[in-house]
Each structure stands twice: as structure tokens, then as C-alpha cells.
């Protein structure tokens, strides 16, 4: 099974988001519709990426201003 993130709206226009553990995207769509929601976005979750930091960055308070 895989996880799928979704965004959907209900009949009143209220936005909802969540995740589902399903076998594929078509099953995710079916389950969202079974909950009485209208899917606007369904996708596998994005992998976590670490942000790279600059080496030896000088803090702003130590920089000389002209």
C-alpha cells in the first residue's frame, strides 16, 4: 500500500485535506468520493528534502555596513 495526500471540498465548499493508505490513485479517488467529497488534488506525498546551508555564513549582525 502507498500513501496519497489529497485536497477536496464538500458540498458546502469547505476545503479538506488528508492522507489515505491505498493501493493506487484510482482507489484514492474512489474513497474520497465515497466520503462525500469532491477531490481537487490527489498525489503521492513529496519526499522530505533537507535544505542545504551555506558553509561559513556570516550572521547579519556581524557584517559591516557602509
NUKE-985069 format. One record per atom (N, C-alpha, C): atom name; residue number from 1; x, y, z; residue in three letters. Coordinates in nm, 4 decimals, padded with zeros to 6 digits. Each point is the difference from the previous one (the first is absolute). Layout:
<rec><name>CA</name><resi>NUM</resi><X>X</X><Y>Y</Y><Z>Z</Z><resn>ALA</resn></rec>
...
//
This chain:
<rec><name>N</name><resi>1</resi><X>00.0833</X><Y>-00.1187</Y><Z>00.0000</Z><resn>UNK</resn></rec>
<rec><name>CA</name><resi>1</resi><X>-00.0833</X><Y>00.1187</Y><Z>00.0000</Z><resn>UNK</resn></rec>
<rec><name>C</name><resi>1</resi><X>00.0873</X><Y>00.1243</Y><Z>00.0000</Z><resn>UNK</resn></rec>
<rec><name>N</name><resi>2</resi><X>-00.0554</X><Y>00.1062</Y><Z>-00.0557</Z><resn>UNK</resn></rec>
<rec><name>CA</name><resi>2</resi><X>00.0688</X><Y>00.1283</Y><Z>-00.0020</Z><resn>UNK</resn></rec>
<rec><name>C</name><resi>2</resi><X>-00.0879</X><Y>00.1062</Y><Z>00.0627</Z><resn>UNK</resn></rec>
<rec><name>N</name><resi>3</resi><X>00.0626</X><Y>00.1065</Y><Z>00.0405</Z><resn>UNK</resn></rec>
<rec><name>CA</name><resi>3</resi><X>-00.0746</X><Y>00.1133</Y><Z>00.0540</Z><resn>UNK</resn></rec>
<rec><name>C</name><resi>3</resi><X>-00.0211</X><Y>00.1028</Y><Z>-00.1104</Z><resn>UNK</resn></rec>
<rec><name>N</name><resi>4</resi><X>-00.1177</X><Y>00.0604</Y><Z>-00.0017</Z><resn>UNK</resn></rec>
<rec><name>CA</name><resi>4</resi><X>-00.0313</X><Y>00.1066</Y><Z>-00.0938</Z><resn>UNK</resn></rec>
<rec><name>C</name><resi>4</resi><X>-00.0543</X><Y>00.1181</Y><Z>00.0777</Z><resn>UNK</resn></rec>
<rec><name>N</name><resi>5</resi><X>00.0523</X><Y>00.1181</Y><Z>-00.0302</Z><resn>UNK</resn></rec>
<rec><name>CA</name><resi>5</resi><X>-00.0508</X><Y>00.1231</Y><Z>00.0595</Z><resn>UNK</resn></rec>
<rec><name>C</name><resi>5</resi><X>-00.1128</X><Y>00.0504</Y><Z>-00.0892</Z><resn>UNK</resn></rec>
<rec><name>N</name><resi>6</resi><X>-00.1018</X><Y>00.0570</Y><Z>00.0628</Z><resn>UNK</resn></rec>
<rec><name>CA</name><resi>6</resi><X>-00.1099</X><Y>00.0530</Y><Z>-00.0805</Z><resn>UNK</resn></rec>
<rec><name>C</name><resi>6</resi><X>-00.0488</X><Y>00.1325</Y><Z>00.0547</Z><resn>UNK</resn></rec>
<rec><name>N</name><resi>7</resi><X>-00.0588</X><Y>00.0775</Y><Z>-00.0902</Z><resn>UNK</resn></rec>
<rec><name>CA</name><resi>7</resi><X>-00.0746</X><Y>00.1198</Y><Z>00.0338</Z><resn>UNK</resn></rec>
<rec><name>C</name><resi>7</resi><X>-00.1355</X><Y>-00.0166</Y><Z>-00.0662</Z><resn>UNK</resn></rec>
<rec><name>N</name><resi>8</resi><X>-00.1047</X><Y>00.0357</Y><Z>00.0722</Z><resn>UNK</resn></rec>
<rec><name>CA</name><resi>8</resi><X>-00.1353</X><Y>-00.0176</Y><Z>-00.0525</Z><resn>UNK</resn></rec>
<rec><name>C</name><resi>8</resi><X>-00.0911</X><Y>00.1063</Y><Z>00.0599</Z><resn>UNK</resn></rec>
<rec><name>N</name><resi>9</resi><X>-00.1172</X><Y>00.0139</Y><Z>-00.0575</Z><resn>UNK</resn></rec>
<rec><name>CA</name><resi>9</resi><X>-00.1017</X><Y>00.0903</Y><Z>00.0542</Z><resn>UNK</resn></rec>
<rec><name>C</name><resi>9</resi><X>-00.1279</X><Y>-00.0797</Y><Z>00.0200</Z><resn>UNK</resn></rec>
<rec><name>N</name><resi>10</resi><X>-00.0798</X><Y>00.0438</Y><Z>00.0980</Z><resn>UNK</resn></rec>
<rec><name>CA</name><resi>10</resi><X>-00.1293</X><Y>-00.0651</Y><Z>00.0198</Z><resn>UNK</resn></rec>
<rec><name>C</name><resi>10</resi><X>-00.1072</X><Y>00.0771</Y><Z>-00.0761</Z><resn>UNK</resn></rec>
<rec><name>N</name><resi>11</resi><X>-00.1246</X><Y>-00.0426</Y><Z>00.0118</Z><resn>UNK</resn></rec>
<rec><name>CA</name><resi>11</resi><X>-00.1098</X><Y>00.0628</Y><Z>-00.0737</Z><resn>UNK</resn></rec>
<rec><name>C</name><resi>11</resi><X>-00.0171</X><Y>00.1471</Y><Z>00.0376</Z><resn>UNK</resn></rec>
<rec><name>N</name><resi>12</resi><X>00.0391</X><Y>00.0364</Y><Z>00.1205</Z><resn>UNK</resn></rec>
<rec><name>CA</name><resi>12</resi><X>-00.0103</X><Y>00.1386</Y><Z>00.0443</Z><resn>UNK</resn></rec>
<rec><name>C</name><resi>12</resi><X>00.1200</X><Y>00.0856</Y><Z>-00.0371</Z><resn>UNK</resn></rec>
<rec><name>N</name><resi>13</resi><X>00.1016</X><Y>-00.0588</Y><Z>-00.0615</Z><resn>UNK</resn></rec>
<rec><name>CA</name><resi>13</resi><X>00.1187</X><Y>00.0731</Y><Z>-00.0425</Z><resn>UNK</resn></rec>
<rec><name>C</name><resi>13</resi><X>00.1119</X><Y>00.0032</Y><Z>00.1027</Z><resn>UNK</resn></rec>
<rec><name>N</name><resi>14</resi><X>-00.0148</X><Y>-00.0728</Y><Z>00.1105</Z><resn>UNK</resn></rec>
<rec><name>CA</name><resi>14</resi><X>00.1023</X><Y>-00.0040</Y><Z>00.1044</Z><resn>UNK</resn></rec>
<rec><name>C</name><resi>14</resi><X>00.1173</X><Y>-00.0862</Y><Z>-00.0455</Z><resn>UNK</resn></rec>
<rec><name>N</name><resi>15</resi><X>00.1221</X><Y>00.0562</Y><Z>00.0055</Z><resn>UNK</resn></rec>
<rec><name>CA</name><resi>15</resi><X>00.1190</X><Y>-00.0735</Y><Z>-00.0434</Z><resn>UNK</resn></rec>
<rec><name>C</name><resi>15</resi><X>00.0441</X><Y>-00.0980</Y><Z>00.1076</Z><resn>UNK</resn></rec>
<rec><name>N</name><resi>16</resi><X>00.0443</X><Y>-00.1171</Y><Z>-00.0447</Z><resn>UNK</resn></rec>
<rec><name>CA</name><resi>16</resi><X>00.0483</X><Y>-00.1050</Y><Z>00.0884</Z><resn>UNK</resn></rec>
<rec><name>C</name><resi>16</resi><X>00.1275</X><Y>-00.0564</Y><Z>-00.0606</Z><resn>UNK</resn></rec>
<rec><name>N</name><resi>17</resi><X>00.0925</X><Y>-00.0396</Y><Z>00.0860</Z><resn>UNK</resn></rec>
<rec><name>CA</name><resi>17</resi><X>00.1202</X><Y>-00.0677</Y><Z>-00.0491</Z><resn>UNK</resn></rec>
<rec><name>C</name><resi>17</resi><X>00.0353</X><Y>-00.1130</Y><Z>00.0938</Z><resn>UNK</resn></rec>
<rec><name>N</name><resi>18</resi><X>00.0717</X><Y>-00.0991</Y><Z>-00.0536</Z><resn>UNK</resn></rec>
<rec><name>CA</name><resi>18</resi><X>00.0381</X><Y>-00.1137</Y><Z>00.0815</Z><resn>UNK</resn></rec>
<rec><name>C</name><resi>18</resi><X>00.0830</X><Y>-00.0977</Y><Z>-00.0792</Z><resn>UNK</resn></rec>
<rec><name>N</name><resi>19</resi><X>00.0205</X><Y>-00.1183</Y><Z>00.0568</Z><resn>UNK</resn></rec>
<rec><name>CA</name><resi>19</resi><X>00.0740</X><Y>-00.1062</Y><Z>-00.0673</Z><resn>UNK</resn></rec>
<rec><name>C</name><resi>19</resi><X>-00.0795</X><Y>-00.1290</Y><Z>00.0082</Z><resn>UNK</resn></rec>
<rec><name>N</name><resi>20</resi><X>00.0190</X><Y>-00.0847</Y><Z>-00.0980</Z><resn>UNK</resn></rec>
<rec><name>CA</name><resi>20</resi><X>-00.0654</X><Y>-00.1305</Y><Z>-00.0057</Z><resn>UNK</resn></rec>
<rec><name>C</name><resi>20</resi><X>00.1048</X><Y>-00.1062</Y><Z>-00.0286</Z><resn>UNK</resn></rec>
<rec><name>N</name><resi>21</resi><X>-00.0133</X><Y>-00.1156</Y><Z>00.0619</Z><resn>UNK</resn></rec>
<rec><name>CA</name><resi>21</resi><X>00.0843</X><Y>-00.1149</Y><Z>-00.0314</Z><resn>UNK</resn></rec>
<rec><name>C</name><resi>21</resi><X>-00.0787</X><Y>-00.0900</Y><Z>-00.0940</Z><resn>UNK</resn></rec>
<rec><name>N</name><resi>22</resi><X>00.0345</X><Y>00.0048</Y><Z>-00.1279</Z><resn>UNK</resn></rec>
<rec><name>CA</name><resi>22</resi><X>-00.0706</X><Y>-00.0756</Y><Z>-00.1033</Z><resn>UNK</resn></rec>
<rec><name>C</name><resi>22</resi><X>00.1022</X><Y>-00.0613</Y><Z>-00.0948</Z><resn>UNK</resn></rec>
<rec><name>N</name><resi>23</resi><X>-00.0477</X><Y>-00.0868</Y><Z>-00.0898</Z><resn>UNK</resn></rec>
<rec><name>CA</name><resi>23</resi><X>00.0920</X><Y>-00.0666</Y><Z>-00.0923</Z><resn>UNK</resn></rec>
<rec><name>C</name><resi>23</resi><X>00.0385</X><Y>00.0877</Y><Z>-00.1185</Z><resn>UNK</resn></rec>
<rec><name>N</name><resi>24</resi><X>-00.0922</X><Y>00.0844</Y><Z>-00.0493</Z><resn>UNK</resn></rec>
<rec><name>CA</name><resi>24</resi><X>00.0320</X><Y>00.0868</Y><Z>-00.1131</Z><resn>UNK</resn></rec>
<rec><name>C</name><resi>24</resi><X>-00.0858</X><Y>00.1261</Y><Z>00.0024</Z><resn>UNK</resn></rec>
<rec><name>N</name><resi>25</resi><X>00.0256</X><Y>00.0895</Y><Z>-00.0953</Z><resn>UNK</resn></rec>
<rec><name>CA</name><resi>25</resi><X>-00.0675</X><Y>00.1291</Y><Z>-00.0028</Z><resn>UNK</resn></rec>
<rec><name>C</name><resi>25</resi><X>-00.1493</X><Y>-00.0138</Y><Z>-00.0302</Z><resn>UNK</resn></rec>
<rec><name>N</name><resi>26</resi><X>-00.0374</X><Y>-00.0958</Y><Z>-00.0834</Z><resn>UNK</resn></rec>
<rec><name>CA</name><resi>26</resi><X>-00.1423</X><Y>-00.0164</Y><Z>-00.0317</Z><resn>UNK</resn></rec>
<rec><name>C</name><resi>26</resi><X>-00.0797</X><Y>-00.0435</Y><Z>00.1229</Z><resn>UNK</resn></rec>
<rec><name>N</name><resi>27</resi><X>00.0598</X><Y>-00.0827</Y><Z>00.0855</Z><resn>UNK</resn></rec>
<rec><name>CA</name><resi>27</resi><X>-00.0672</X><Y>-00.0386</Y><Z>00.1231</Z><resn>UNK</resn></rec>
<rec><name>C</name><resi>27</resi><X>-00.0105</X><Y>00.1194</Y><Z>00.0952</Z><resn>UNK</resn></rec>
<rec><name>N</name><resi>28</resi><X>00.1030</X><Y>00.0854</Y><Z>00.0001</Z><resn>UNK</resn></rec>
<rec><name>CA</name><resi>28</resi><X>-00.0053</X><Y>00.1207</Y><Z>00.0827</Z><resn>UNK</resn></rec>
<rec><name>C</name><resi>28</resi><X>-00.1159</X><Y>00.0889</Y><Z>-00.0442</Z><resn>UNK</resn></rec>
<rec><name>N</name><resi>29</resi><X>-00.0160</X><Y>00.0187</Y><Z>-00.1297</Z><resn>UNK</resn></rec>
<rec><name>CA</name><resi>29</resi><X>-00.1112</X><Y>00.0808</Y><Z>-00.0519</Z><resn>UNK</resn></rec>
<rec><name>C</name><resi>29</resi><X>-00.1343</X><Y>-00.0597</Y><Z>00.0393</Z><resn>UNK</resn></rec>
<rec><name>N</name><resi>30</resi><X>-00.0124</X><Y>-00.1318</Y><Z>-00.0113</Z><resn>UNK</resn></rec>
<rec><name>CA</name><resi>30</resi><X>-00.1256</X><Y>-00.0660</Y><Z>00.0350</Z><resn>UNK</resn></rec>
<rec><name>C</name><resi>30</resi><X>-00.0329</X><Y>00.0183</Y><Z>00.1479</Z><resn>UNK</resn></rec>
<rec><name>N</name><resi>31</resi><X>00.1003</X><Y>-00.0158</Y><Z>00.0860</Z><resn>UNK</resn></rec>
<rec><name>CA</name><resi>31</resi><X>-00.0241</X><Y>00.0144</Y><Z>00.1441</Z><resn>UNK</resn></rec>
<rec><name>C</name><resi>31</resi><X>-00.0377</X><Y>00.1427</Y><Z>00.0375</Z><resn>UNK</resn></rec>
<rec><name>N</name><resi>32</resi><X>00.0620</X><Y>00.0982</Y><Z>-00.0650</Z><resn>UNK</resn></rec>
<rec><name>CA</name><resi>32</resi><X>-00.0338</X><Y>00.1401</Y><Z>00.0266</Z><resn>UNK</resn></rec>
<rec><name>C</name><resi>32</resi><X>-00.1443</X><Y>00.0273</Y><Z>-00.0398</Z><resn>UNK</resn></rec>
<rec><name>N</name><resi>33</resi><X>-00.0400</X><Y>-00.0503</Y><Z>-00.1152</Z><resn>UNK</resn></rec>
<rec><name>CA</name><resi>33</resi><X>-00.1385</X><Y>00.0181</Y><Z>-00.0458</Z><resn>UNK</resn></rec>
<rec><name>C</name><resi>33</resi><X>-00.0977</X><Y>-00.0731</Y><Z>00.0911</Z><resn>UNK</resn></rec>
<rec><name>N</name><resi>34</resi><X>00.0398</X><Y>-00.1166</Y><Z>00.0508</Z><resn>UNK</resn></rec>
<rec><name>CA</name><resi>34</resi><X>-00.0852</X><Y>-00.0743</Y><Z>00.0938</Z><resn>UNK</resn></rec>
<rec><name>C</name><resi>34</resi><X>-00.0216</X><Y>00.0768</Y><Z>00.1305</Z><resn>UNK</resn></rec>
<rec><name>N</name><resi>35</resi><X>00.0946</X><Y>00.0881</Y><Z>00.0352</Z><resn>UNK</resn></rec>
<rec><name>CA</name><resi>35</resi><X>-00.0142</X><Y>00.0818</Y><Z>00.1197</Z><resn>UNK</resn></rec>
<rec><name>C</name><resi>35</resi><X>-00.0914</X><Y>00.1204</Y><Z>-00.0244</Z><resn>UNK</resn></rec>
<rec><name>N</name><resi>36</resi><X>-00.0508</X><Y>00.0132</Y><Z>-00.1230</Z><resn>UNK</resn></rec>
<rec><name>CA</name><resi>36</resi><X>-00.0877</X><Y>00.1119</Y><Z>-00.0330</Z><resn>UNK</resn></rec>
<rec><name>C</name><resi>36</resi><X>00.0759</X><Y>00.1270</Y><Z>-00.0347</Z><resn>UNK</resn></rec>
<rec><name>N</name><resi>37</resi><X>00.1261</X><Y>-00.0146</Y><Z>-00.0370</Z><resn>UNK</resn></rec>
<rec><name>CA</name><resi>37</resi><X>00.0832</X><Y>00.1152</Y><Z>-00.0329</Z><resn>UNK</resn></rec>
<rec><name>C</name><resi>37</resi><X>00.0281</X><Y>00.0049</Y><Z>-00.1498</Z><resn>UNK</resn></rec>
<rec><name>N</name><resi>38</resi><X>00.0385</X><Y>00.1178</Y><Z>-00.0473</Z><resn>UNK</resn></rec>
<rec><name>CA</name><resi>38</resi><X>00.0366</X><Y>00.0189</Y><Z>-00.1393</Z><resn>UNK</resn></rec>
<rec><name>C</name><resi>38</resi><X>00.1502</X><Y>00.0273</Y><Z>-00.0048</Z><resn>UNK</resn></rec>
<rec><name>N</name><resi>39</resi><X>00.0803</X><Y>-00.0962</Y><Z>-00.0508</Z><resn>UNK</resn></rec>
<rec><name>CA</name><resi>39</resi><X>00.1460</X><Y>00.0166</Y><Z>00.0010</Z><resn>UNK</resn></rec>
<rec><name>C</name><resi>39</resi><X>00.0461</X><Y>00.1104</Y><Z>-00.0940</Z><resn>UNK</resn></rec>
<rec><name>N</name><resi>40</resi><X>00.0926</X><Y>00.0828</Y><Z>00.0478</Z><resn>UNK</resn></rec>
<rec><name>CA</name><resi>40</resi><X>00.0604</X><Y>00.1039</Y><Z>-00.0837</Z><resn>UNK</resn></rec>
<rec><name>C</name><resi>40</resi><X>00.1468</X><Y>-00.0313</Y><Z>-00.0283</Z><resn>UNK</resn></rec>
<rec><name>N</name><resi>41</resi><X>00.0630</X><Y>-00.0800</Y><Z>00.0877</Z><resn>UNK</resn></rec>
<rec><name>CA</name><resi>41</resi><X>00.1402</X><Y>-00.0368</Y><Z>-00.0196</Z><resn>UNK</resn></rec>
<rec><name>C</name><resi>41</resi><X>00.0264</X><Y>-00.1324</Y><Z>00.0708</Z><resn>UNK</resn></rec>
<rec><name>N</name><resi>42</resi><X>00.0609</X><Y>-00.0937</Y><Z>-00.0707</Z><resn>UNK</resn></rec>
<rec><name>CA</name><resi>42</resi><X>00.0400</X><Y>-00.1279</Y><Z>00.0588</Z><resn>UNK</resn></rec>
<rec><name>C</name><resi>42</resi><X>00.1393</X><Y>-00.0322</Y><Z>-00.0539</Z><resn>UNK</resn></rec>
<rec><name>N</name><resi>43</resi><X>00.0953</X><Y>-00.0215</Y><Z>00.0910</Z><resn>UNK</resn></rec>
<rec><name>CA</name><resi>43</resi><X>00.1366</X><Y>-00.0262</Y><Z>-00.0422</Z><resn>UNK</resn></rec>
<rec><name>C</name><resi>43</resi><X>00.0731</X><Y>-00.0788</Y><Z>00.1080</Z><resn>UNK</resn></rec>
<rec><name>N</name><resi>44</resi><X>00.1015</X><Y>-00.0775</Y><Z>-00.0403</Z><resn>UNK</resn></rec>
<rec><name>CA</name><resi>44</resi><X>00.0826</X><Y>-00.0650</Y><Z>00.1018</Z><resn>UNK</resn></rec>
<rec><name>C</name><resi>44</resi><X>00.0749</X><Y>00.1072</Y><Z>00.0779</Z><resn>UNK</resn></rec>
<rec><name>N</name><resi>45</resi><X>00.0280</X><Y>-00.0229</Y><Z>00.1267</Z><resn>UNK</resn></rec>
<rec><name>CA</name><resi>45</resi><X>00.0690</X><Y>00.1026</Y><Z>00.0791</Z><resn>UNK</resn></rec>
<rec><name>C</name><resi>45</resi><X>00.1392</X><Y>00.0279</Y><Z>-00.0547</Z><resn>UNK</resn></rec>
<rec><name>N</name><resi>46</resi><X>00.0429</X><Y>00.1258</Y><Z>00.0137</Z><resn>UNK</resn></rec>
<rec><name>CA</name><resi>46</resi><X>00.1321</X><Y>00.0398</Y><Z>-00.0474</Z><resn>UNK</resn></rec>
<rec><name>C</name><resi>46</resi><X>00.1045</X><Y>-00.0512</Y><Z>00.0992</Z><resn>UNK</resn></rec>
<rec><name>N</name><resi>47</resi><X>00.1130</X><Y>-00.0513</Y><Z>-00.0501</Z><resn>UNK</resn></rec>
<rec><name>CA</name><resi>47</resi><X>00.1043</X><Y>-00.0449</Y><Z>00.0915</Z><resn>UNK</resn></rec>
<rec><name>C</name><resi>47</resi><X>00.0604</X><Y>00.1188</Y><Z>00.0740</Z><resn>UNK</resn></rec>
<rec><name>N</name><resi>48</resi><X>00.0430</X><Y>-00.0232</Y><Z>00.1220</Z><resn>UNK</resn></rec>
<rec><name>CA</name><resi>48</resi><X>00.0590</X><Y>00.1054</Y><Z>00.0823</Z><resn>UNK</resn></rec>
<rec><name>C</name><resi>48</resi><X>00.1379</X><Y>00.0334</Y><Z>-00.0527</Z><resn>UNK</resn></rec>
<rec><name>N</name><resi>49</resi><X>00.0219</X><Y>00.1289</Y><Z>-00.0250</Z><resn>UNK</resn></rec>
<rec><name>CA</name><resi>49</resi><X>00.1319</X><Y>00.0449</Y><Z>-00.0463</Z><resn>UNK</resn></rec>
<rec><name>C</name><resi>49</resi><X>00.0559</X><Y>00.0989</Y><Z>00.0996</Z><resn>UNK</resn></rec>
<rec><name>N</name><resi>50</resi><X>00.1240</X><Y>-00.0211</Y><Z>00.0370</Z><resn>UNK</resn></rec>
<rec><name>CA</name><resi>50</resi><X>00.0654</X><Y>00.0921</Y><Z>00.0925</Z><resn>UNK</resn></rec>
<rec><name>C</name><resi>50</resi><X>00.0507</X><Y>00.1205</Y><Z>-00.0762</Z><resn>UNK</resn></rec>
<rec><name>N</name><resi>51</resi><X>-00.0147</X><Y>00.1135</Y><Z>00.0582</Z><resn>UNK</resn></rec>
<rec><name>CA</name><resi>51</resi><X>00.0504</X><Y>00.1223</Y><Z>-00.0594</Z><resn>UNK</resn></rec>
<rec><name>C</name><resi>51</resi><X>00.1483</X><Y>00.0117</Y><Z>00.0305</Z><resn>UNK</resn></rec>
<rec><name>N</name><resi>52</resi><X>00.0761</X><Y>00.0283</Y><Z>-00.1028</Z><resn>UNK</resn></rec>
<rec><name>CA</name><resi>52</resi><X>00.1437</X><Y>00.0125</Y><Z>00.0196</Z><resn>UNK</resn></rec>
<rec><name>C</name><resi>52</resi><X>00.0322</X><Y>00.1377</Y><Z>00.0564</Z><resn>UNK</resn></rec>
<rec><name>N</name><resi>53</resi><X>00.0937</X><Y>00.0031</Y><Z>00.0905</Z><resn>UNK</resn></rec>
<rec><name>CA</name><resi>53</resi><X>00.0419</X><Y>00.1253</Y><Z>00.0609</Z><resn>UNK</resn></rec>
<rec><name>C</name><resi>53</resi><X>00.1345</X><Y>00.0410</Y><Z>-00.0582</Z><resn>UNK</resn></rec>
<rec><name>N</name><resi>54</resi><X>00.0219</X><Y>00.1289</Y><Z>-00.0036</Z><resn>UNK</resn></rec>
<rec><name>CA</name><resi>54</resi><X>00.1293</X><Y>00.0500</Y><Z>-00.0451</Z><resn>UNK</resn></rec>
<rec><name>C</name><resi>54</resi><X>00.1039</X><Y>-00.0254</Y><Z>00.1085</Z><resn>UNK</resn></rec>
<rec><name>N</name><resi>55</resi><X>00.1161</X><Y>-00.0412</Y><Z>-00.0422</Z><resn>UNK</resn></rec>
<rec><name>CA</name><resi>55</resi><X>00.1085</X><Y>-00.0200</Y><Z>00.0955</Z><resn>UNK</resn></rec>
<rec><name>C</name><resi>55</resi><X>00.0631</X><Y>00.1347</Y><Z>00.0333</Z><resn>UNK</resn></rec>
<rec><name>N</name><resi>56</resi><X>00.0298</X><Y>00.0210</Y><Z>00.1240</Z><resn>UNK</resn></rec>
<rec><name>CA</name><resi>56</resi><X>00.0678</X><Y>00.1197</Y><Z>00.0466</Z><resn>UNK</resn></rec>
<rec><name>C</name><resi>56</resi><X>-00.0779</X><Y>00.1278</Y><Z>-00.0284</Z><resn>UNK</resn></rec>
<rec><name>N</name><resi>57</resi><X>-00.1289</X><Y>-00.0026</Y><Z>00.0145</Z><resn>UNK</resn></rec>
<rec><name>CA</name><resi>57</resi><X>-00.0812</X><Y>00.1197</Y><Z>-00.0200</Z><resn>UNK</resn></rec>
<rec><name>C</name><resi>57</resi><X>00.0229</X><Y>00.0965</Y><Z>00.1161</Z><resn>UNK</resn></rec>
<rec><name>N</name><resi>58</resi><X>00.0140</X><Y>00.1254</Y><Z>-00.0321</Z><resn>UNK</resn></rec>
<rec><name>CA</name><resi>58</resi><X>00.0215</X><Y>00.1026</Y><Z>00.1011</Z><resn>UNK</resn></rec>
<rec><name>C</name><resi>58</resi><X>-00.1363</X><Y>00.0551</Y><Z>00.0409</Z><resn>UNK</resn></rec>
<rec><name>N</name><resi>59</resi><X>-00.0321</X><Y>-00.0024</Y><Z>00.1288</Z><resn>UNK</resn></rec>
<rec><name>CA</name><resi>59</resi><X>-00.1275</X><Y>00.0541</Y><Z>00.0427</Z><resn>UNK</resn></rec>
<rec><name>C</name><resi>59</resi><X>-00.0140</X><Y>00.1475</Y><Z>-00.0350</Z><resn>UNK</resn></rec>
<rec><name>N</name><resi>60</resi><X>-00.1221</X><Y>00.0451</Y><Z>-00.0246</Z><resn>UNK</resn></rec>
<rec><name>CA</name><resi>60</resi><X>-00.0235</X><Y>00.1382</Y><Z>-00.0410</Z><resn>UNK</resn></rec>
<rec><name>C</name><resi>60</resi><X>00.0508</X><Y>00.1004</Y><Z>00.1019</Z><resn>UNK</resn></rec>
<rec><name>N</name><resi>61</resi><X>-00.0072</X><Y>-00.0313</Y><Z>00.1277</Z><resn>UNK</resn></rec>
<rec><name>CA</name><resi>61</resi><X>00.0416</X><Y>00.0966</Y><Z>00.1011</Z><resn>UNK</resn></rec>
<rec><name>C</name><resi>61</resi><X>00.1507</X><Y>00.0245</Y><Z>00.0001</Z><resn>UNK</resn></rec>
<rec><name>N</name><resi>62</resi><X>00.0778</X><Y>-00.0901</Y><Z>-00.0598</Z><resn>UNK</resn></rec>
<rec><name>CA</name><resi>62</resi><X>00.1441</X><Y>00.0158</Y><Z>-00.0044</Z><resn>UNK</resn></rec>
<rec><name>C</name><resi>62</resi><X>00.0500</X><Y>00.0620</Y><Z>-00.1292</Z><resn>UNK</resn></rec>
<rec><name>N</name><resi>63</resi><X>-00.0881</X><Y>00.0191</Y><Z>-00.0976</Z><resn>UNK</resn></rec>
<rec><name>CA</name><resi>63</resi><X>00.0407</X><Y>00.0580</Y><Z>-00.1276</Z><resn>UNK</resn></rec>
<rec><name>C</name><resi>63</resi><X>00.0203</X><Y>00.1498</Y><Z>00.0163</Z><resn>UNK</resn></rec>
<rec><name>N</name><resi>64</resi><X>00.0969</X><Y>00.0516</Y><Z>-00.0707</Z><resn>UNK</resn></rec>
<rec><name>CA</name><resi>64</resi><X>00.0279</X><Y>00.1449</Y><Z>00.0047</Z><resn>UNK</resn></rec>
<rec><name>C</name><resi>64</resi><X>-00.0903</X><Y>00.0690</Y><Z>-00.1009</Z><resn>UNK</resn></rec>
<rec><name>N</name><resi>65</resi><X>-00.0585</X><Y>00.1089</Y><Z>00.0410</Z><resn>UNK</resn></rec>
<rec><name>CA</name><resi>65</resi><X>-00.0857</X><Y>00.0787</Y><Z>-00.0896</Z><resn>UNK</resn></rec>
<rec><name>C</name><resi>65</resi><X>00.0748</X><Y>00.1280</Y><Z>-00.0388</Z><resn>UNK</resn></rec>
<rec><name>N</name><resi>66</resi><X>-00.0093</X><Y>00.0421</Y><Z>-00.1271</Z><resn>UNK</resn></rec>
<rec><name>CA</name><resi>66</resi><X>00.0703</X><Y>00.1227</Y><Z>-00.0429</Z><resn>UNK</resn></rec>
<rec><name>C</name><resi>66</resi><X>-00.0605</X><Y>00.1249</Y><Z>00.0594</Z><resn>UNK</resn></rec>
//
